[in-house]
Amino acid sequence: METSISFRYEQLAELIVGMIDNGVLAPGMRVPSVRTVSEQHRISVSTALQAYHLLEDRGILVARPQSGFFVAAAGRGALALPSPSRPRARASTVSICGAVAVLLEHASNSALVPLGCAVPEAAVLQSTRLDFALARAARQHGSRYNVYCAPQGELSLRREIAKRAVRIGHALSPDDLLITNGCTEALMLALTAVAKPGDTIAVESPTYFGLLHTLEVLGLKALELPTDPKRGVNVDALARLLDMEPVAACLLSSNFNNPLGSAMAEADKRALLGLLARHAVPLIEDDVYGDVHFGRARPKPFIALDGGANTIYCSSFSKTLAPGYRIGWMVAGAYTQRVMERKLAFSLCGPVLPQVALADFLASGVYDAHLRRIRRIFQENLVRMTRTIEESFPADTKVSQPAGGFVLWLELPKRFDSRLLFDEALEQGICFAPGDVFSASRRFRNCLRLSVGSGWSDRVENGIRRLGQLAREQLAR
C-alpha cells in the first residue's frame, strides 16, 4: 500500500511540474486546492497534500497561510548554468592516474564529509532484501554456486535483465548479454574490442575520470567533444571533428553524464547515431544512470534507437542497488566474439552467488518500488544542495541542473583553483572532486563536482556551506 501511495503522489507532482513547464500554471498563480485535486484525481487528501509538500520542498510551490499553494516566482538569484565546453580540436594523451588515485583514497575515507564519490551510500540504498536473497542462496545452495559459471554469466540474471530491456524499447535475448564485474570491466572489454594502443576515443567534455583512467591504462588518446550542460554533445561539432581526425570509437553516457548531468534529446541521439554510422565509427554507451531519472519516463539509450547495429551497450547496478556486488552487463552486438575472447582472458567469469541473489531480487518485483524511492531521495537532495550552494558560494557560481543522477557540476570564475580548494577542504574534513580530473587535458580547474549519494544531513549541509565560505575566501585574496 505504501508503494502505491508513494507512486501516486509522485505522479501528481510530475503532472503539476509539467503544467508549470508548459505555461498552464504561471509563476505566482494559485494552484488548485488540495481538496479539489483529490476529487479530480480520485486520491486521498493526504496523498494530494504529500505531493504539494514535495513540490514545496523543491522550491516549485510556496504555501501561503489561509490562501493555499502558489507557483513559486521565478528566482531572480538562481545560479546560471555552466558554460558549454569548448575543448581543443585534437586528441590528447591522458595522464590522470595519480590524481585519480589520490581522490579515490580520500573519497573512501568515512571520516570526511562525503561529497567526492559518486556512489550511493548503503543507508540510502537499503538493500536488506537483496542481502537476504544472498544469504538464502548461500545457505540453501552454497556448494552449488561455489563454481565457475558460464563466461556470459548466470542465465537467470541475464533473463531478468533482458525482461527489463524490453521496457525501454530494446528487445534482447539472454544470449545477447554478458555479465561483467561492474560497468568498468564492460567499458574495458568494449574499448579493447574496437581500439588498439595509440587510437583515439571521442568522449564528452567534461567526462567521468574513471573512464579517462581506463583510456590511460589502455594507451588510448581522448578527443574531448564540445558538450552542453543540458543537451549533451554538440553533434555538429562532432561531425566537423570526424572530418579532421580518425576516431576508433565514440564513448558517451546514455543519459545524465557524470559530472554535468546532461542528457541528449532523442532526436539528437538519432542524428549522432546516423553520423557515426556514416563514418563507420562504433559507439560505446555507458548507461549506469539511466534508471535514476526524475521525469515520468526513462529516456531511451542509444541502443534502443539503432537496435545495436553500431552500438556496444554497458551498464551496471552499482548506482542504483549494489555497488559492492560489482555486477554490470553489456550487449556487444557485432563485437560479441571479440569481447568474449577478452572476457575469458581478463576475468574468465564473475562470481556466481551475487548473480543468483540479484536475479532472485529482480524476479520478486520490488526493484521498481526501490527505484522510485531512491529517485525521490536523490532529486530532493539535489534541490537542497542547489539551494545551499546559492546561499553559500560566490554569487557568480554556475551550477548544473541535471534531470537525473545525483551529482552537481559547479563552475566558478576563471581565476578560481579547485585544486587549492581541495587541499584546504581536506584539512577541514571535507572531500569533493576537483574539476581537472574530468578532462584528459586537465581543463576545468575552476570547476568541481559534488555528490549527493549520501542521505541529506546537517553534516552534509554544513560541509557544503564551509566549501562555499572557503571558495569566497580564495576569490577575495
C-alpha positions as CSV (number, residue, x, y, z in Angstrom):
1,M,0.0,0.0,0.0
2,E,2.8,2.4,0.9
3,T,4.4,1.9,-2.6
4,S,1.1,2.6,-4.3
5,I,0.6,5.9,-2.4
6,S,4.1,7.0,-3.0
7,F,3.8,6.4,-6.7
8,R,0.5,8.3,-6.9
9,Y,1.7,11.4,-5.2
10,E,4.9,11.4,-7.3
11,Q,2.7,11.2,-10.4
12,L,0.6,14.2,-9.3
13,A,3.8,16.2,-8.5
14,E,5.1,15.4,-12.0
15,L,1.8,16.4,-13.6
16,I,1.9,19.8,-11.8
17,V,5.6,20.3,-12.9
18,G,4.5,19.6,-16.5
19,M,1.8,22.2,-16.3
20,I,4.3,24.8,-15.0
21,D,6.8,23.9,-17.7
22,N,4.1,24.2,-20.4
23,G,2.9,27.6,-19.1
24,V,-0.5,26.4,-17.9
25,L,0.5,27.4,-14.4
26,A,2.5,30.6,-14.4
27,P,4.7,31.9,-11.6
28,G,2.6,33.4,-8.8
29,M,-0.6,31.6,-9.9
30,R,-2.6,29.7,-7.3
31,V,-2.8,26.0,-7.9
32,P,-6.0,24.1,-7.3
33,S,-6.8,23.4,-3.7
34,V,-5.8,20.1,-2.1
35,R,-9.4,19.1,-1.8
36,T,-10.1,19.9,-5.5
37,V,-7.1,17.9,-6.6
38,S,-8.0,15.0,-4.5
39,E,-11.5,14.9,-6.0
40,Q,-10.3,15.4,-9.6
41,H,-7.7,12.7,-9.4
42,R,-9.6,10.4,-7.0
43,I,-6.9,10.3,-4.5
44,S,-6.9,11.0,-0.7
45,V,-6.4,14.5,0.6
46,S,-3.3,13.3,2.4
47,T,-1.8,12.0,-0.9
48,A,-2.5,15.3,-2.6
49,L,-1.0,17.2,0.3
50,Q,2.1,15.0,0.2
51,A,2.5,15.9,-3.5
52,Y,2.2,19.6,-2.7
53,H,4.7,19.4,0.2
54,L,7.1,17.6,-2.1
55,L,6.9,20.4,-4.6
56,E,7.2,23.0,-1.8
57,D,10.4,21.3,-0.6
58,R,11.8,21.5,-4.1
59,G,11.0,25.2,-4.3
60,I,8.4,24.8,-7.0
61,L,5.4,25.7,-4.9
62,V,5.1,28.1,-2.0
63,A,2.4,27.8,0.8
64,R,0.6,30.9,2.0
65,P,-1.4,30.7,5.2
66,Q,-5.1,30.8,4.7
67,S,-4.6,31.1,1.0
68,G,-3.3,27.8,-0.3
69,F,-0.4,26.8,-2.6
70,F,1.1,29.0,-5.3
71,V,3.7,28.5,-8.1
72,A,6.9,30.0,-6.9
73,A,8.1,33.2,-8.6
74,A,11.0,32.8,-11.0
75,G,14.1,33.0,-8.9
76,R,16.0,36.2,-9.7
77,G,19.0,34.9,-7.8
78,A,19.1,31.5,-9.4
79,L,22.5,30.5,-10.5
80,A,23.3,30.2,-14.2
81,L,24.2,27.0,-16.0
82,P,27.8,26.1,-16.5
83,S,29.2,27.2,-19.9
84,P,29.2,24.8,-22.8
85,S,32.7,23.3,-23.0
86,R,34.9,24.2,-26.0
87,P,37.9,21.8,-25.9
88,R,40.7,22.0,-28.4
89,A,40.0,20.1,-31.6
90,R,42.7,17.5,-31.3
91,A,43.3,14.3,-29.4
92,S,45.2,14.3,-26.1
93,T,47.2,11.7,-24.3
94,V,45.8,11.0,-20.8
95,S,47.7,11.4,-17.6
96,I,45.5,11.4,-14.6
97,C,46.2,8.1,-12.8
98,G,48.0,9.7,-9.9
99,A,45.3,12.4,-9.3
100,V,42.5,9.8,-9.5
101,A,44.3,7.5,-7.0
102,V,44.6,10.4,-4.5
103,L,40.9,11.4,-5.0
104,L,39.6,7.8,-4.5
105,E,41.7,7.3,-1.4
106,H,40.2,10.4,0.2
107,A,36.7,9.7,-1.1
108,S,36.6,6.3,0.6
109,N,37.5,7.9,4.0
110,S,34.3,7.8,6.1
111,A,35.8,10.5,8.4
112,L,35.4,13.1,5.7
113,V,32.1,14.8,4.6
114,P,31.2,12.5,1.6
115,L,30.9,14.9,-1.4
116,G,33.6,13.3,-3.5
117,C,32.5,9.8,-4.6
118,A,29.6,9.2,-7.0
119,V,28.4,6.1,-5.2
120,P,25.2,5.9,-3.2
121,E,25.8,5.0,0.5
122,A,24.3,1.8,2.0
123,A,21.9,3.7,4.2
124,V,20.2,5.3,1.1
125,L,20.1,2.1,-0.9
126,Q,18.6,0.0,1.9
127,S,19.4,-3.3,0.1
128,T,18.5,-5.5,3.0
129,R,16.2,-7.6,0.9
130,L,18.9,-8.2,-1.6
131,D,21.3,-9.2,1.2
132,F,18.6,-11.7,2.5
133,A,18.5,-13.2,-1.0
134,L,22.3,-13.6,-1.0
135,A,22.2,-15.2,2.4
136,R,19.4,-17.6,1.4
137,A,21.2,-18.7,-1.7
138,A,24.4,-19.3,0.2
139,R,22.6,-21.2,2.9
140,Q,20.5,-23.4,0.7
141,H,22.7,-23.9,-2.3
142,G,26.1,-22.6,-1.4
143,S,28.1,-25.5,-2.7
144,R,26.2,-25.5,-6.0
145,Y,27.2,-21.9,-6.6
146,N,30.8,-22.2,-5.4
147,V,31.9,-22.9,-9.0
148,Y,32.8,-21.1,-12.2
149,C,29.7,-20.1,-14.2
150,A,29.5,-19.7,-18.0
151,P,31.6,-16.8,-19.2
152,Q,28.3,-15.0,-20.2
153,G,27.2,-15.1,-16.6
154,E,24.3,-16.6,-14.7
155,L,21.4,-17.4,-17.0
156,S,18.7,-16.4,-14.5
157,L,20.2,-12.9,-14.2
158,R,20.5,-12.4,-17.9
159,R,16.9,-13.3,-18.3
160,E,15.8,-10.7,-15.7
161,I,17.9,-8.0,-17.4
162,A,16.5,-8.9,-20.8
163,K,13.0,-8.5,-19.4
164,R,13.7,-5.0,-18.2
165,A,15.4,-4.0,-21.5
166,V,12.0,-4.6,-23.3
167,R,10.6,-1.7,-21.2
168,I,12.9,0.8,-22.9
169,G,12.2,-0.5,-26.4
170,H,15.2,-2.8,-26.7
171,A,14.2,-6.4,-27.4
172,L,17.0,-8.7,-26.1
173,S,17.6,-12.4,-25.7
174,P,19.5,-13.5,-22.6
175,D,22.1,-14.9,-25.1
176,D,22.9,-11.3,-26.2
177,L,24.0,-10.3,-22.7
178,L,27.4,-10.7,-21.0
179,I,27.6,-10.2,-17.2
180,T,30.7,-8.2,-16.2
181,N,32.5,-7.1,-13.0
182,G,30.8,-3.7,-12.9
183,C,30.4,-1.3,-15.8
184,T,34.2,-0.6,-15.6
185,E,35.0,-4.0,-16.9
186,A,32.3,-3.7,-19.6
187,L,33.9,-0.5,-20.8
188,M,37.3,-2.0,-20.7
189,L,36.2,-5.0,-22.8
190,A,34.4,-2.8,-25.3
191,L,37.4,-0.5,-25.7
192,T,39.9,-3.3,-26.2
193,A,37.5,-4.9,-28.8
194,V,37.3,-1.8,-31.0
195,A,40.7,0.0,-30.4
196,K,44.4,-0.6,-30.1
197,P,47.0,1.4,-28.2
198,G,47.5,4.8,-29.8
199,D,44.0,5.1,-31.2
200,T,41.7,8.0,-30.4
201,I,38.4,7.7,-28.5
202,A,35.9,10.6,-28.7
203,V,34.4,11.5,-25.2
204,E,32.3,14.1,-23.6
205,S,34.0,17.1,-22.0
206,P,33.9,17.0,-19.1
207,T,33.7,13.3,-18.6
208,Y,34.0,10.7,-15.8
209,F,37.5,10.5,-14.5
210,G,37.3,6.7,-14.2
211,L,36.8,6.5,-18.0
212,L,39.8,8.7,-18.5
213,H,41.8,6.5,-16.2
214,T,40.8,3.4,-18.3
215,L,41.9,5.2,-21.5
216,E,45.3,6.0,-20.0
217,V,45.9,2.4,-18.9
218,L,45.0,1.1,-22.3
219,G,47.3,3.6,-24.1
220,L,44.4,5.4,-25.9
221,K,44.0,9.1,-26.6
222,A,41.0,11.2,-25.8
223,L,39.3,13.6,-28.2
224,E,37.2,15.8,-26.0
225,L,33.9,16.9,-27.6
226,P,32.1,20.2,-27.0
227,T,29.3,19.4,-24.6
228,D,26.3,21.5,-23.4
229,P,25.4,21.2,-19.7
230,K,21.7,20.4,-20.7
231,R,21.7,19.0,-24.2
232,G,25.0,17.0,-24.1
233,V,27.4,16.5,-27.1
234,N,27.3,19.0,-29.9
235,V,26.5,16.8,-32.9
236,D,27.6,19.4,-35.5
237,A,30.9,19.9,-33.8
238,L,31.4,16.1,-33.7
239,A,30.7,16.0,-37.5
240,R,33.5,18.6,-38.1
241,L,35.9,16.7,-35.9
242,L,35.3,13.4,-37.6
243,D,36.2,15.0,-40.9
244,M,39.5,16.2,-39.4
245,E,40.8,13.3,-37.3
246,P,40.4,9.4,-37.4
247,V,38.5,8.1,-34.4
248,A,38.3,4.5,-33.3
249,A,35.2,4.8,-31.3
250,C,32.9,7.3,-29.5
251,L,32.2,6.7,-25.8
252,L,29.3,8.6,-24.3
253,S,26.9,8.5,-21.4
254,S,23.4,7.3,-22.4
255,N,21.8,9.8,-20.0
256,F,22.8,12.1,-17.2
257,N,26.5,12.5,-17.9
258,N,28.8,12.4,-15.0
259,P,29.6,15.1,-14.0
260,L,27.4,17.5,-15.9
261,G,24.1,15.6,-15.7
262,S,23.4,16.4,-19.4
263,A,21.1,14.3,-21.4
264,M,20.7,14.4,-25.2
265,A,17.3,14.6,-26.7
266,E,16.1,11.6,-28.7
267,A,16.3,13.5,-32.0
268,D,19.9,14.4,-31.2
269,K,20.7,10.8,-30.3
270,R,19.4,9.6,-33.7
271,A,21.4,12.3,-35.5
272,L,24.5,11.3,-33.7
273,L,23.9,7.6,-34.5
274,G,23.4,8.4,-38.2
275,L,26.7,10.5,-38.2
276,L,28.7,7.7,-36.6
277,A,27.2,5.1,-39.0
278,R,28.3,7.2,-42.0
279,H,31.8,7.4,-40.7
280,A,31.8,3.7,-39.6
281,V,32.7,4.7,-36.0
282,P,31.2,2.4,-33.3
283,L,29.5,3.9,-30.2
284,I,30.2,2.6,-26.7
285,E,27.5,3.8,-24.3
286,D,27.6,3.9,-20.6
287,D,24.0,3.8,-19.1
288,V,24.7,3.5,-15.4
289,Y,22.5,6.5,-14.6
290,G,19.5,5.8,-16.9
291,D,17.3,4.3,-14.1
292,V,17.9,7.4,-11.9
293,H,15.7,9.7,-14.0
294,F,13.4,12.3,-12.5
295,G,10.9,12.6,-15.3
296,R,7.9,10.4,-16.0
297,A,9.5,8.1,-18.5
298,R,13.0,6.6,-18.6
299,P,15.0,8.2,-21.5
300,K,15.9,5.6,-24.1
301,P,19.6,4.6,-24.5
302,F,21.2,4.8,-27.9
303,I,21.0,1.0,-28.4
304,A,17.2,1.2,-28.3
305,L,17.3,3.6,-31.2
306,D,19.6,1.7,-33.5
307,G,18.9,-1.8,-32.4
308,G,22.5,-2.4,-31.6
309,A,23.6,-2.0,-35.2
310,N,26.6,0.2,-34.3
311,T,26.4,0.3,-30.5
312,I,28.0,-1.5,-27.6
313,Y,25.9,-1.1,-24.5
314,C,27.3,-1.1,-21.0
315,S,25.6,-0.7,-17.6
316,S,25.5,-1.9,-14.0
317,F,23.6,-2.0,-10.7
318,S,26.3,0.0,-8.9
319,K,24.5,3.3,-8.9
320,T,21.0,2.0,-8.1
321,L,21.3,-1.0,-5.9
322,A,24.5,-2.8,-5.1
323,P,27.9,-1.1,-5.7
324,G,29.6,-3.8,-3.6
325,Y,28.3,-6.7,-5.7
326,R,30.2,-5.3,-8.7
327,I,27.7,-6.6,-11.2
328,G,27.5,-5.0,-14.6
329,W,26.5,-6.2,-18.1
330,M,27.0,-5.4,-21.7
331,V,25.5,-6.0,-25.1
332,A,28.3,-6.2,-27.7
333,G,26.3,-7.0,-30.9
334,A,28.7,-7.4,-33.8
335,Y,31.7,-7.3,-31.4
336,T,30.5,-10.2,-29.2
337,Q,33.1,-12.6,-30.3
338,R,36.0,-10.2,-29.6
339,V,34.5,-9.2,-26.3
340,M,34.1,-12.8,-25.2
341,E,37.7,-13.6,-26.0
342,R,38.8,-10.7,-23.9
343,K,36.4,-11.6,-21.0
344,L,38.0,-15.1,-20.9
345,A,41.4,-13.6,-20.8
346,F,40.7,-10.8,-18.2
347,S,38.5,-12.5,-15.6
348,L,37.0,-15.7,-17.1
349,C,33.7,-15.1,-15.4
350,G,32.1,-13.3,-12.5
351,P,31.2,-14.7,-9.0
352,V,28.0,-16.8,-9.2
353,L,26.4,-16.3,-5.8
354,P,25.8,-12.5,-6.1
355,Q,24.4,-13.0,-9.6
356,V,21.9,-15.6,-8.3
357,A,20.8,-13.3,-5.4
358,L,20.4,-10.4,-7.8
359,A,18.3,-12.4,-10.2
360,D,16.1,-13.5,-7.3
361,F,15.7,-9.9,-6.2
362,L,14.7,-8.7,-9.6
363,A,12.2,-11.5,-10.1
364,S,10.5,-10.5,-6.8
365,G,9.2,-7.3,-8.5
366,V,10.4,-4.9,-5.8
367,Y,13.1,-3.2,-7.8
368,D,10.8,-0.6,-9.4
369,A,9.5,0.5,-6.0
370,H,13.1,0.7,-4.8
371,L,14.0,2.9,-7.8
372,R,11.1,5.3,-7.2
373,R,12.3,5.7,-3.6
374,I,15.9,6.5,-4.5
375,R,14.9,8.8,-7.3
376,R,12.9,10.8,-4.9
377,I,15.7,10.9,-2.4
378,F,18.3,12.0,-5.0
379,Q,16.1,14.6,-6.6
380,E,15.3,16.1,-3.2
381,N,19.0,16.0,-2.2
382,L,19.9,17.9,-5.4
383,V,17.3,20.6,-4.7
384,R,18.6,21.0,-1.2
385,M,22.2,21.1,-2.4
386,T,21.5,23.6,-5.1
387,R,19.8,25.9,-2.5
388,T,22.7,25.6,-0.2
389,I,25.2,26.4,-3.0
390,E,23.1,29.5,-3.9
391,E,23.2,30.7,-0.3
392,S,26.9,30.0,0.5
393,F,29.0,30.0,-2.7
394,P,30.2,33.2,-4.6
395,A,27.3,34.9,-6.4
396,D,28.8,34.2,-9.9
397,T,29.0,30.5,-9.3
398,K,27.3,28.5,-12.1
399,V,25.7,25.1,-11.3
400,S,24.2,22.3,-13.4
401,Q,20.5,21.3,-13.5
402,P,20.5,17.5,-14.0
403,A,17.3,15.7,-14.7
404,G,18.7,12.5,-13.2
405,G,21.6,11.1,-11.3
406,F,23.0,12.5,-8.1
407,V,25.9,14.9,-8.9
408,L,26.2,18.6,-9.5
409,W,28.9,20.4,-11.5
410,L,29.9,23.8,-10.4
411,E,31.8,26.5,-12.4
412,L,33.5,29.4,-10.7
413,P,35.4,32.4,-12.2
414,K,38.5,31.5,-14.2
415,R,40.9,32.6,-11.5
416,F,39.4,30.1,-9.1
417,D,41.5,27.0,-8.3
418,S,39.6,23.9,-7.2
419,R,42.9,22.1,-6.5
420,L,43.7,24.6,-3.9
421,L,40.2,24.4,-2.5
422,F,40.6,20.6,-2.4
423,D,43.6,20.7,-0.2
424,E,42.0,23.3,2.1
425,A,38.8,21.3,2.3
426,L,40.6,18.1,3.3
427,E,42.1,20.0,6.2
428,Q,38.5,20.9,7.2
429,G,37.4,17.2,6.9
430,I,35.6,17.6,3.6
431,C,36.1,15.7,0.3
432,F,34.8,16.7,-3.2
433,A,36.1,16.1,-6.7
434,P,38.2,18.9,-8.3
435,G,37.4,19.7,-11.9
436,D,40.7,18.9,-13.6
437,V,40.3,15.1,-13.1
438,F,37.3,15.2,-15.5
439,S,39.5,16.2,-18.5
440,A,42.3,14.5,-20.4
441,S,43.9,17.9,-20.9
442,R,43.4,18.8,-17.2
443,R,41.0,21.6,-18.0
444,F,38.2,22.7,-15.7
445,R,40.5,23.7,-12.8
446,N,37.9,26.4,-11.9
447,C,35.2,23.7,-11.6
448,L,34.2,21.0,-9.1
449,R,31.8,18.1,-8.7
450,L,29.7,17.5,-5.6
451,S,27.9,14.2,-5.0
452,V,24.6,13.7,-3.0
453,G,24.8,10.0,-2.9
454,S,24.6,10.1,0.9
455,G,21.5,10.9,2.8
456,W,20.9,14.6,3.4
457,S,22.1,15.7,6.9
458,D,23.4,18.7,8.9
459,R,26.9,17.3,8.3
460,V,26.5,17.3,4.6
461,E,24.8,20.8,4.5
462,N,27.4,22.3,6.8
463,G,30.2,20.8,4.7
464,I,28.8,22.5,1.6
465,R,28.5,25.8,3.4
466,R,32.0,25.5,4.6
467,L,33.2,24.8,1.0
468,G,31.3,27.9,-0.2
469,Q,33.0,30.0,2.5
470,L,36.4,28.7,1.5
471,A,35.7,29.5,-2.1
472,R,34.7,33.0,-1.3
473,E,37.8,33.5,0.8
474,Q,40.0,32.2,-2.1
475,L,38.5,34.6,-4.6
476,A,38.8,37.5,-2.2
477,R,42.6,37.1,-1.8
